[in-house]
Amino acid sequence: MLGGFVNSGYEKFSLTNMLNYEHERQVHFLKIIGDFGAANFNCVLNNGKLFSFTVNGETYEMMGSHHSSYTDAHKWLDCLYAAIAVRNEEAINILMQVPNTVFDKAAVKVDPITYALADVYKGLFGGIQDRGMLELISTAYSVADADEADRLEYIMSNMIPQLGIIRTILSSNSEDEYNELMKEAVLTHKDYWSQDEYEYQGWVSLPLIALASIAFDHKGYRLNFETDYIPRWLVEREFS
């Protein structure tokens, strides 16, 4: 139940953004993704224990239990991207506590690059402290492979660009390079998802929104171009 709201929230955010609905409504669905996503993983972390979670300002209690639905590393990344976009610190902190063993037991199995990319974001937000960011990024590059051509195309189009952008955010005086890589990533995103215009993940770029938000918050980097895939008002926190 909890994880199912992640997918529906993602689809509704993409749709409301594409149709240019009011900002408040778009933010609402991003918050839904982060809140329910964090609650879904928190349920696993609190197996056999009572825990509370907050959604849309309302707090609920339930008994935690182990389950494998919507607990893979891909879903974890989607939840984190949304939480970053709306600066949901509570959700981010919960997601940082999720060990890779939870991903191992998920119903959906993912490849090594997905684990590695999750580790990179854990490194950014303090979820991993025994390995440096350069090591985490290097590991992600080294395992970027797939047996299926379609999957490899997805990895190279949607996952690998994030690594270079993160490197520029971590570097000093790299705003120009950051913007160059963001432009390239937007074009790559557009080219990949234009193959299937009915896939809501392609209507906006939630990963790039998250990265632009990190760059803006922590380095003051601003995008020097306009794109519908990365709403500027969201990145520059022009919402309540």
Residue pairs with C-beta under 8 A, 6 or more apart in sequence:
2 36
2 37
2 39
2 40
2 43
2 70
3 36
3 37
3 40
3 69
3 70
3 71
3 75
4 69
4 70
5 32
5 33
5 36
6 33
6 36
6 37
6 40
6 70
6 75
6 78
6 79
7 70
8 32
9 29
9 30
9 32
9 33
9 36
9 82
10 29
10 33
10 78
10 82
10 200
10 201
10 206
11 200
12 29
12 32
13 26
13 29
13 30
13 33
13 82
13 204
13 206
14 200
14 201
14 203
14 204
15 200
15 203
16 25
16 26
16 29
17 26
17 203
17 204
17 228
17 231
18 203
18 204
18 228
23 233
23 234
23 238
23 239
24 239
24 240
26 231
26 234
27 86
27 234
27 239
28 56
30 82
30 85
30 86
31 56
31 82
31 86
31 88
32 55
32 56
33 78
33 79
33 82
33 83
34 79
34 82
34 83
34 86
34 88
34 91
35 53
35 54
35 55
35 56
35 88
35 91
36 55
37 70
37 75
37 76
37 78
37 79
37 80
37 82
37 83
37 91
37 95
38 53
38 79
38 83
38 88
38 90
38 91
38 94
38 95
39 53
39 55
40 69
40 70
40 71
40 79
41 71
41 76
41 79
41 94
41 95
41 98
41 102
42 51
42 53
42 64
42 94
43 51
43 62
43 64
43 65
43 67
44 64
44 65
44 66
44 67
44 71
44 98
44 102
45 51
45 64
45 94
45 97
45 98
45 102
46 64
47 64
47 65
47 66
48 63
48 64
48 65
49 63
49 64
50 61
50 62
50 63
50 64
51 61
51 62
51 63
51 64
52 59
52 60
52 61
53 59
53 60
53 62
54 60
54 90
66 105
68 105
68 106
68 107
69 107
70 106
71 102
71 103
71 105
71 106
71 107
72 103
72 106
72 107
72 108
72 109
72 110
72 114
73 100
73 103
73 106
73 110
73 114
73 115
73 117
73 118
74 108
74 110
74 114
75 106
75 108
76 95
76 98
76 103
76 118
77 114
77 117
77 118
77 121
77 207
78 206
79 91
79 95
80 92
80 95
80 121
80 210
81 206
81 207
81 209
81 210
82 88
82 206
82 210
83 91
83 92
83 95
84 92
84 210
84 213
84 214
85 206
85 209
85 210
85 213
85 234
86 239
87 213
87 217
87 237
92 125
95 127
96 122
96 125
96 126
96 127
97 127
98 127
100 115
100 118
100 119
103 110
103 115
103 118
111 143
111 145
111 146
111 151
111 155
112 143
112 145
113 140
113 143
113 144
113 145
113 146
113 155
113 159
114 159
115 143
116 136
116 139
116 140
116 143
116 144
117 140
117 159
117 162
117 163
119 128
119 131
119 136
119 139
119 140
120 133
120 136
120 137
120 140
120 162
120 163
120 166
121 127
122 128
123 131
123 132
123 133
123 136
124 133
124 166
124 214
128 136
133 166
133 170
137 163
137 166
137 167
140 159
140 163
141 160
141 163
144 155
144 156
144 159
144 160
145 152
145 155
146 152
146 154
146 155
153 192
154 192
157 188
157 189
157 191
157 192
158 188
158 189
158 192
158 207
161 181
161 184
161 185
161 188
161 189
162 185
162 207
162 211
164 181
165 178
165 181
165 182
165 185
165 208
165 211
165 215
166 211
168 174
168 175
168 177
168 178
168 181
168 215
169 178
169 211
169 214
169 215
169 218
169 219
169 221
171 177
175 219
175 221
175 222
178 215
178 221
179 221
179 223
179 224
179 225
182 208
182 211
182 212
182 223
182 225
182 230
183 225
185 205
185 208
186 205
186 208
186 227
186 229
186 230
189 202
189 205
189 208
189 229
190 229
192 202
193 199
193 201
193 202
193 203
194 202
196 202
204 228
204 229
204 230
204 231
205 229
205 230
208 229
208 230
209 230
209 231
209 234
209 235
212 221
212 223
212 230
212 235
213 234
213 235
213 237
215 221
216 222
216 235
216 236
216 237
217 237
222 236
223 230
223 232
223 235
226 232
232 238
233 239
